[in-house]
Amino acid sequence: MKSYILTRTTLSEEKERIKEDLKYKTEQHKYPFRLYDDDGELYYEGLSVENESFEPLDEEQPNSGVTEIHYLNNGKWGQL
């Protein structure tokens, strides 16, 4: 099982990858996150099996340049 999946992207070249990731979605993927670059531009949205995990940021940063991860907690987005 993947520890996170991407559910949405603003990058057109990643659309097929999102479709593939959605095949791995389980009930355990319940923590929404967003990945942003250093200009505050949203690149990805996804779901993680852990709340407050840096793994999505660590894995996606080398290819996309994302520098921030935010999780939805109690109805508010917060940066880790």
Phi, psi and omega in degrees: 000138177283141181282344174206158174226150174267135183245344182202148177215155173263357182265115185300327181288351181258001185302317180294323178298322178298316179302319178294315181300322183297339177293339183261004182295134177230176177295339181283343176277083187236004181250106181292140175221162176227144178243130183236155172272181184287354174265002181083012179277129179286128178252317185221153165235151180196186180229137181240156175277346178237140173275137178072035175263137176271358184305314179302318179295313181299321183284323185270339185301314183301327183270331187244342181084014178295145184232352183226144171235135179237138176246150176272115178229124180053040175080005181233141176278131179225140180279139173277000000 
